[in-house]
Amino acid sequence: MNSTNHIIPFQLANNEVRGLIVRFDTVLYDIISRHKYSSNIEALLADTLTITACLGSRMKHEGVFTIQGKGSGEVHTLFADITNDGCLRGYVGLKEGFKDTEANLLKLMGSGHISFTLDQGKYSKRYQGIVALEEEGVSKATESYFSNSEQLETKFATFNYYDLDQHKRENLFPGGLIMLQKMPMKDKFSEEANKEVWELSKSFLSTLKKEEFLSTKLSSKDILFRLFHEIKVTTYDEIEIKDKCRCSQDRVQFALKKLDKKELSEIEDENGDIKVVCEFCKKERFFSRPN
């Protein structure tokens, strides 16, 4: 079996609804497995990574799309970003001694916010939208972001296998999602027809079961045609996503040079050497104290 790490854009009816299907195999597994999180945090990161990849895949220029949650709870940081060429990474920041088995985002993170940031450098102004932590999951928080910031009706159906026992994960992909967006229409007549297609699309999507979506025996196009063939589904070229961190020896060394003597003394060992572990990829690097 070939691994699947892709996003496929699609449209329904006469472009009245557009969408994306995201399905990950090795990319999601590799990013998450190197962190050794509990299963509830693995599931939280899986959904965050797939949503980040989904939204970031629409970048037209060189840049980075980021989802970042900050909260007062046991989970204080939720972070994922993706580059325009499909390099995905992410991590979850936990308080020391974390043992919570809760799956609810609000209970895990407490009060705070989630930001959605698009930075395309010289190509456009940096854009950031923020929503308060008020929803039980990342997908619902993202739907709120679209409703409030972009006035676009949006629906996410996210799936991952991290709440299943190991023996039940055989022949399943680790995770993915389907996103639907209702497109704006130019006149009242078109809007009425569009509303009908939108309600049908959501209804069809609600019939999709986790095991069906994650099955390695079904292609992404198989799933889309099973769900939406009655309203005509058109698919486009797939976008490949990669597990690739942007950390480097030079970047870390540059960051260390910015620290003052007190800050350096707090992280160096008795020989004046410093060990730096990347939050994202867990790569370890060793440095002598900068002069």
Secondary structure in CASP SS format (residue, H / E / C, confidence):
PFRMAT SS
TARGET T0000
AUTHOR 0000-0000-0000
METHOD secondary structure of the structure
MODEL  1
M C 1.00
N C 1.00
S C 1.00
T C 1.00
N E 1.00
H E 1.00
I E 1.00
I E 1.00
P E 1.00
F E 1.00
Q E 1.00
L E 1.00
A C 1.00
N C 1.00
N C 1.00
E C 1.00
V E 1.00
R E 1.00
G E 1.00
L E 1.00
I E 1.00
V E 1.00
R E 1.00
F E 1.00
D C 1.00
T H 1.00
V H 1.00
L H 1.00
Y H 1.00
D H 1.00
I H 1.00
I H 1.00
S H 1.00
R C 1.00
H C 1.00
K C 1.00
Y C 1.00
S C 1.00
S H 1.00
N H 1.00
I H 1.00
E H 1.00
A H 1.00
L H 1.00
L H 1.00
A H 1.00
D H 1.00
T H 1.00
L H 1.00
T H 1.00
I H 1.00
T H 1.00
A H 1.00
C H 1.00
L H 1.00
G H 1.00
S C 1.00
R C 1.00
M C 1.00
K C 1.00
H C 1.00
E C 1.00
G C 1.00
V E 1.00
F E 1.00
T E 1.00
I E 1.00
Q E 1.00
G E 1.00
K E 1.00
G E 1.00
S C 1.00
G C 1.00
E C 1.00
V E 1.00
H E 1.00
T E 1.00
L E 1.00
F E 1.00
A E 1.00
D E 1.00
I E 1.00
T E 1.00
N C 1.00
D C 1.00
G C 1.00
C E 1.00
L E 1.00
R E 1.00
G E 1.00
Y E 1.00
V E 1.00
G E 1.00
L E 1.00
K C 1.00
E C 1.00
G C 1.00
F C 1.00
K C 1.00
D C 1.00
T C 1.00
E C 1.00
A C 1.00
N C 1.00
L H 1.00
L H 1.00
K H 1.00
L H 1.00
M H 1.00
G C 1.00
S C 1.00
G E 1.00
H E 1.00
I E 1.00
S E 1.00
F E 1.00
T E 1.00
L E 1.00
D E 1.00
Q C 1.00
G H 1.00
K H 1.00
Y H 1.00
S C 1.00
K C 1.00
R C 1.00
Y E 1.00
Q E 1.00
G E 1.00
I E 1.00
V E 1.00
A E 1.00
L C 1.00
E C 1.00
E C 1.00
E C 1.00
G C 1.00
V H 1.00
S H 1.00
K H 1.00
A H 1.00
T H 1.00
E H 1.00
S H 1.00
Y H 1.00
F H 1.00
S H 1.00
N H 1.00
S H 1.00
E H 1.00
Q C 1.00
L C 1.00
E C 1.00
T E 1.00
K E 1.00
F E 1.00
A E 1.00
T E 1.00
F E 1.00
N E 1.00
Y C 1.00
Y C 1.00
D C 1.00
L C 1.00
D C 1.00
Q H 1.00
H H 1.00
K H 1.00
R C 1.00
E C 1.00
N C 1.00
L E 1.00
F C 1.00
P C 1.00
G E 1.00
G E 1.00
L E 1.00
I E 1.00
M E 1.00
L E 1.00
Q E 1.00
K E 1.00
M C 1.00
P C 1.00
M C 1.00
K C 1.00
D C 1.00
K H 1.00
F H 1.00
S H 1.00
E H 1.00
E H 1.00
A H 1.00
N H 1.00
K H 1.00
E H 1.00
V H 1.00
W H 1.00
E H 1.00
L H 1.00
S H 1.00
K H 1.00
S H 1.00
F H 1.00
L H 1.00
S C 1.00
T C 1.00
L C 1.00
K C 1.00
K H 1.00
E H 1.00
E H 1.00
F H 1.00
L H 1.00
S E 1.00
T C 1.00
K C 1.00
L C 1.00
S C 1.00
S H 1.00
K H 1.00
D H 1.00
I H 1.00
L H 1.00
F H 1.00
R H 1.00
L H 1.00
F H 1.00
H H 1.00
E H 1.00
I H 1.00
K C 1.00
V E 1.00
T E 1.00
T E 1.00
Y C 1.00
D C 1.00
E C 1.00
I E 1.00
E E 1.00
I C 1.00
K E 1.00
D E 1.00
K C 1.00
C C 1.00
R C 1.00
C C 1.00
S C 1.00
Q H 1.00
D H 1.00
R H 1.00
V H 1.00
Q H 1.00
F H 1.00
A H 1.00
L H 1.00
K H 1.00
K C 1.00
L C 1.00
D C 1.00
K H 1.00
K H 1.00
E H 1.00
L H 1.00
S H 1.00
E H 1.00
I H 1.00
E E 1.00
D C 1.00
E C 1.00
N C 1.00
G C 1.00
D E 1.00
I E 1.00
K E 1.00
V E 1.00
V E 1.00
C C 1.00
E C 1.00
F C 1.00
C C 1.00
K C 1.00
K C 1.00
E E 1.00
R E 1.00
F E 1.00
F E 1.00
S E 1.00
R C 1.00
P C 1.00
N C 1.00
END
